[in-house]
Amino acid sequence: MQLPGEVDLLLTCEWPAGVLQQLPAGQHEPPGFQPQHASGVAADIAVAARPRYHIAGGQGIFYARIPYSNPDIGAGQRATRFLGLGSVTGRTLQQQQQAAPAAAANGAQQQGNSRAGIGSQQQQQ
């Protein structure tokens, strides 16, 4: 039997309206947030789905909200972790793509060197 509100991951383009209401002490609204672009429809879906994770990218801001509790609808207490995805420019993406093979090669080279060092130490003993 599947109860309402048993969603693990909810992906929406728009941030849900009200996601930044009642923030805990010490957590603030992210710079650049535009509440007029938050979606009431996304909020309604999030309330009904009660996801474990809600990820949205419409604001173009990296943001992790402290988990919040959803109302109990008969399926038990449930916390949601909201994550806002920031935008990645073409140049940043290109730099990351170029850096990845170099980092992998350096890691393999260092790993090979450390193995050689271990083997040479054992041979010397």
Accessible surface in RSA format (square Angstrom, percent):
REM  Atomic radii and reference values for relative SASA: ProtOr
REM  Chains: A
REM  Algorithm: Lee & Richards
REM  Probe-radius: 1.40
REM  Slices: 20
REM RES _ NUM      All-atoms   Total-Side   Main-Chain    Non-polar    All polar
REM                ABS   REL    ABS   REL    ABS   REL    ABS   REL    ABS   REL
RES MET A   1   210.95 109.2 123.72  81.9  87.23 207.7 101.81  86.6 109.14 144.6
RES GLN A   2   143.29  80.1 113.47  82.9  29.82  71.0  35.79  76.2 107.50  81.5
RES LEU A   3    56.82  31.6  53.43  38.2   3.39   8.5  54.27  38.1   2.55   6.9
RES PRO A   4    89.39  65.1  76.25  69.5  13.14  47.8  88.73  73.3   0.66   4.1
RES GLY A   5     4.90   6.0   0.00   N/A   4.90   6.0   0.00   0.0   4.90  11.0
RES GLU A   6    76.61  44.0  57.15  43.2  19.47  46.4  17.76  34.4  58.86  48.1
RES VAL A   7    51.33  33.8  47.79  43.3   3.54   8.5  51.33  44.6   0.00   0.0
RES ASP A   8    87.95  61.6  82.75  82.4   5.20  12.3  28.30  66.6  59.64  59.5
RES LEU A   9    94.24  52.5  73.38  52.5  20.86  52.4  73.38  51.5  20.86  56.1
RES LEU A  10    24.49  13.6  23.37  16.7   1.12   2.8  24.49  17.2   0.00   0.0
RES LEU A  11   120.09  66.9  95.59  68.4  24.49  61.6  95.81  67.3  24.27  65.3
RES THR A  12    27.11  19.3  12.68  12.9  14.43  34.4  21.66  29.1   5.45   8.2
RES CYS A  13    89.55  67.7  74.14  82.7  15.41  36.2  35.38  89.6  54.17  58.4
RES GLU A  14    80.27  46.1  79.48  60.1   0.79   1.9  21.48  41.6  58.78  48.0
RES TRP A  15     0.59   0.2   0.00   0.0   0.59   1.4   0.00   0.0   0.59   1.0
RES PRO A  16     5.24   3.8   4.99   4.5   0.25   0.9   4.99   4.1   0.25   1.5
RES ALA A  17    45.75  42.1  34.30  52.9  11.45  26.0  35.10  49.4  10.65  28.2
RES GLY A  18    37.59  46.4   0.00   N/A  37.59  46.4  13.78  37.8  23.81  53.3
RES VAL A  19    11.56   7.6   1.20   1.1  10.36  25.0  10.00   8.7   1.57   4.2
RES LEU A  20    20.51  11.4   7.52   5.4  12.99  32.7   8.33   5.8  12.18  32.8
RES GLN A  21   126.81  70.9 116.15  84.9  10.66  25.4  39.10  83.2  87.71  66.5
RES GLN A  22   172.95  96.7 136.74  99.9  36.21  86.2  54.68 116.4 118.27  89.7
RES LEU A  23    41.06  22.9  15.26  10.9  25.81  64.9  15.26  10.7  25.81  69.4
RES PRO A  24    49.98  36.4  36.78  33.5  13.20  48.0  48.54  40.1   1.44   9.0
RES ALA A  25   108.63  99.9  69.52 107.3  39.11  89.0  81.55 114.8  27.09  71.8
RES GLY A  26    70.29  86.7   0.00   N/A  70.29  86.7  34.99  96.0  35.30  79.1
RES GLN A  27    29.34  16.4  20.22  14.8   9.12  21.7  14.72  31.3  14.62  11.1
RES HIS A  28   141.19  77.2 129.94  90.3  11.25  28.8  91.17  94.0  50.03  58.2
RES GLU A  29    94.28  54.1  77.35  58.5  16.92  40.3  20.53  39.7  73.75  60.2
RES PRO A  30    10.20   7.4   3.61   3.3   6.59  24.0   7.16   5.9   3.04  18.9
RES PRO A  31   126.86  92.5 105.23  95.9  21.63  78.6 117.49  97.0   9.37  58.2
RES GLY A  32    59.03  72.8   0.00   N/A  59.03  72.8  39.14 107.4  19.89  44.5
RES PHE A  33    25.40  12.7   9.76   6.0  15.65  40.7   9.76   5.9  15.65  44.8
RES GLN A  34    81.98  45.8  81.08  59.3   0.90   2.1  13.80  29.4  68.18  51.7
RES PRO A  35    81.13  59.1  70.52  64.3  10.61  38.6  70.75  58.4  10.38  64.5
RES GLN A  36   134.91  75.4  96.47  70.5  38.44  91.5  63.52 135.2  71.39  54.1
RES HIS A  37   107.45  58.7  95.46  66.4  11.99  30.7  65.05  67.0  42.40  49.3
RES ALA A  38    21.17  19.5   3.85   5.9  17.32  39.4   3.85   5.4  17.32  45.9
RES SER A  39    19.88  16.8  14.28  19.1   5.61  12.9  11.45  24.4   8.44  11.8
RES GLY A  40    43.01  53.0   0.00   N/A  43.01  53.0  31.17  85.5  11.84  26.5
RES VAL A  41   106.33  70.0 104.93  95.0   1.40   3.4 105.39  91.6   0.94   2.6
RES ALA A  42     5.50   5.1   3.52   5.4   1.97   4.5   4.87   6.9   0.63   1.7
RES ALA A  43    17.38  16.0  15.96  24.6   1.42   3.2  17.24  24.3   0.14   0.4
RES ASP A  44   101.38  71.0  94.77  94.3   6.60  15.6  28.63  67.4  72.74  72.5
RES ILE A  45    79.94  45.5  76.59  57.1   3.34   8.1  79.77  57.4   0.17   0.5
RES ALA A  46     6.48   6.0   5.22   8.1   1.26   2.9   5.62   7.9   0.86   2.3
RES VAL A  47    91.41  60.1  88.39  80.0   3.02   7.3  89.44  77.7   1.96   5.3
RES ALA A  48    64.97  59.7  52.42  80.9  12.55  28.5  61.08  86.0   3.88  10.3
RES ALA A  49    14.15  13.0   9.11  14.1   5.04  11.5  14.15  19.9   0.00   0.0
RES ARG A  50     1.50   0.6   1.50   0.8   0.00   0.0   0.10   0.1   1.40   0.8
RES PRO A  51     0.27   0.2   0.27   0.2   0.00   0.0   0.27   0.2   0.00   0.0
RES ARG A  52   117.87  49.5 117.87  60.1   0.00   0.0  24.38  33.3  93.49  56.7
RES TYR A  53    95.21  44.4  95.21  54.2   0.00   0.0  56.51  42.5  38.69  47.7
RES HIS A  54     0.00   0.0   0.00   0.0   0.00   0.0   0.00   0.0   0.00   0.0
RES ILE A  55    32.88  18.7  31.97  23.8   0.91   2.2  31.97  23.0   0.91   2.5
RES ALA A  56     0.80   0.7   0.00   0.0   0.80   1.8   0.80   1.1   0.00   0.0
RES GLY A  57    31.95  39.4   0.00   N/A  31.95  39.4  15.53  42.6  16.41  36.8
RES GLY A  58    46.40  57.2   0.00   N/A  46.40  57.2  13.91  38.2  32.50  72.8
RES GLN A  59    29.30  16.4   5.27   3.9  24.03  57.2   5.55  11.8  23.75  18.0
RES GLY A  60    32.72  40.3   0.00   N/A  32.72  40.3  14.52  39.8  18.20  40.8
RES ILE A  61    25.89  14.7  22.61  16.8   3.28   7.9  25.89  18.6   0.00   0.0
RES PHE A  62   142.93  71.5 123.42  76.4  19.51  50.8 123.76  75.0  19.18  54.9
RES TYR A  63    27.68  12.9  15.24   8.7  12.44  32.4  22.55  16.9   5.13   6.3
RES ALA A  64    65.28  60.0  48.45  74.8  16.84  38.3  48.45  68.2  16.84  44.6
RES ARG A  65    17.22   7.2  10.76   5.5   6.46  15.4   0.24   0.3  16.97  10.3
RES ILE A  66    80.85  46.0  77.86  58.0   2.98   7.2  80.69  58.1   0.16   0.4
RES PRO A  67    62.44  45.5  45.98  41.9  16.46  59.8  46.09  38.0  16.35 101.6
RES TYR A  68    56.43  26.3  50.23  28.6   6.20  16.1  48.63  36.5   7.81   9.6
RES SER A  69    76.63  64.8  51.00  68.1  25.63  59.0  20.80  44.3  55.83  78.2
RES ASN A  70     8.34   5.7   5.82   5.6   2.52   6.1   1.34   3.2   7.00   6.8
RES PRO A  71    84.63  61.7  72.21  65.8  12.42  45.2  84.00  69.3   0.63   3.9
RES ASP A  72    88.17  61.8  58.03  57.8  30.14  71.3  21.77  51.2  66.40  66.2
RES ILE A  73    82.28  46.8  49.06  36.6  33.22  80.1  59.16  42.6  23.13  62.8
RES GLY A  74    67.24  82.9   0.00   N/A  67.24  82.9  38.21 104.9  29.03  65.0
RES ALA A  75    34.06  31.3   2.24   3.5  31.81  72.4   6.00   8.5  28.05  74.3
RES GLY A  76    29.54  36.4   0.00   N/A  29.54  36.4  26.78  73.5   2.76   6.2
RES GLN A  77   125.80  70.3  95.24  69.6  30.57  72.8  55.03 117.1  70.77  53.7
RES ARG A  78    27.13  11.4  22.97  11.7   4.16   9.9  16.63  22.7  10.50   6.4
RES ALA A  79    40.18  36.9  31.57  48.7   8.61  19.6  31.57  44.5   8.61  22.8
RES THR A  80     0.04   0.0   0.04   0.0   0.00   0.0   0.00   0.0   0.04   0.1
RES ARG A  81    93.81  39.4  93.81  47.8   0.00   0.0  19.38  26.5  74.44  45.1
RES PHE A  82     0.12   0.1   0.00   0.0   0.12   0.3   0.00   0.0   0.12   0.3
RES LEU A  83    61.69  34.4  61.69  44.1   0.00   0.0  61.69  43.3   0.00   0.0
RES GLY A  84     3.94   4.9   0.00   N/A   3.94   4.9   0.00   0.0   3.94   8.8
RES LEU A  85    91.42  50.9  90.70  64.9   0.72   1.8  90.70  63.7   0.72   1.9
RES GLY A  86    13.96  17.2   0.00   N/A  13.96  17.2   0.96   2.6  13.01  29.1
RES SER A  87    85.41  72.2  62.08  82.8  23.33  53.7  43.67  93.0  41.74  58.5
RES VAL A  88    74.25  48.9  44.45  40.2  29.80  71.8  46.50  40.4  27.75  75.3
RES THR A  89    84.56  60.1  76.26  77.3   8.30  19.8  79.75 107.1   4.81   7.3
RES GLY A  90    57.43  70.8   0.00   N/A  57.43  70.8  40.21 110.4  17.22  38.6
RES ARG A  91   176.17  74.0 168.60  85.9   7.57  18.0  63.41  86.7 112.76  68.3
RES THR A  92    54.90  39.1  54.89  55.7   0.01   0.0  31.97  42.9  22.93  34.7
RES LEU A  93    84.15  46.9  84.15  60.2   0.00   0.0  84.15  59.1   0.00   0.0
RES GLN A  94    99.97  55.9  98.81  72.2   1.16   2.8  22.49  47.9  77.48  58.8
RES GLN A  95    90.16  50.4  85.41  62.4   4.75  11.3  37.50  79.8  52.66  39.9
RES GLN A  96    98.15  54.9  89.89  65.7   8.26  19.7  40.46  86.1  57.69  43.8
RES GLN A  97   110.84  62.0  99.36  72.6  11.47  27.3  40.62  86.5  70.22  53.3
RES GLN A  98   117.42  65.7  99.87  73.0  17.55  41.8  45.47  96.8  71.94  54.6
RES ALA A  99    57.14  52.5  49.37  76.2   7.77  17.7  56.12  79.0   1.02   2.7
RES ALA A 100    59.42  54.6  47.65  73.5  11.77  26.8  55.88  78.7   3.55   9.4
RES PRO A 101    86.13  62.8  74.05  67.5  12.07  43.9  82.03  67.7   4.10  25.5
RES ALA A 102    54.64  50.2  46.56  71.8   8.09  18.4  54.37  76.6   0.28   0.7
RES ALA A 103    64.11  59.0  50.55  78.0  13.57  30.9  56.16  79.1   7.95  21.1
RES ALA A 104    69.13  63.6  51.35  79.2  17.78  40.5  63.43  89.3   5.70  15.1
RES ALA A 105    61.60  56.6  49.30  76.1  12.31  28.0  57.47  80.9   4.13  10.9
RES ASN A 106    80.27  55.4  79.98  77.3   0.29   0.7  14.34  34.5  65.94  63.7
RES GLY A 107    35.07  43.3   0.00   N/A  35.07  43.3  30.36  83.3   4.72  10.6
RES ALA A 108    64.71  59.5  51.61  79.6  13.11  29.8  55.03  77.5   9.68  25.7
RES GLN A 109   118.65  66.3 107.19  78.3  11.46  27.3  34.46  73.3  84.19  63.9
RES GLN A 110   123.54  69.1 118.64  86.7   4.90  11.7  38.80  82.6  84.74  64.3
RES GLN A 111    97.11  54.3  91.20  66.7   5.91  14.1  23.11  49.2  74.01  56.1
RES GLY A 112    36.48  45.0   0.00   N/A  36.48  45.0  30.31  83.2   6.17  13.8
RES ASN A 113    97.04  66.9  88.12  85.2   8.92  21.5  25.84  62.2  71.20  68.8
RES SER A 114    62.84  53.1  50.36  67.2  12.48  28.7  49.02 104.4  13.82  19.4
RES ARG A 115   156.95  65.9 148.58  75.7   8.37  19.9  55.37  75.7 101.58  61.6
RES ALA A 116    66.31  61.0  50.93  78.6  15.38  35.0  63.00  88.7   3.30   8.8
RES GLY A 117    28.44  35.1   0.00   N/A  28.44  35.1  28.09  77.1   0.36   0.8
RES ILE A 118    99.22  56.5  98.42  73.3   0.80   1.9  98.45  70.9   0.76   2.1
RES GLY A 119    26.20  32.3   0.00   N/A  26.20  32.3  25.57  70.2   0.63   1.4
RES SER A 120    49.90  42.2  45.37  60.6   4.53  10.4  34.88  74.3  15.02  21.0
RES GLN A 121   109.98  61.5 108.64  79.4   1.35   3.2  27.48  58.5  82.50  62.6
RES GLN A 122   123.94  69.3 108.72  79.5  15.22  36.2  35.60  75.8  88.34  67.0
RES GLN A 123   157.80  88.2 124.37  90.9  33.43  79.6  47.31 100.7 110.49  83.8
RES GLN A 124   152.48  85.3 114.24  83.5  38.24  91.1  45.83  97.5 106.65  80.9
RES GLN A 125   181.64 101.6 118.27  86.4  63.37 150.9  65.81 140.1 115.82  87.8
END  Absolute sums over single chains surface
CHAIN  1 A     8562.1       6612.6       1949.5       4886.4       3675.7
END  Absolute sums over all chains
TOTAL          8562.1       6612.6       1949.5       4886.4       3675.7
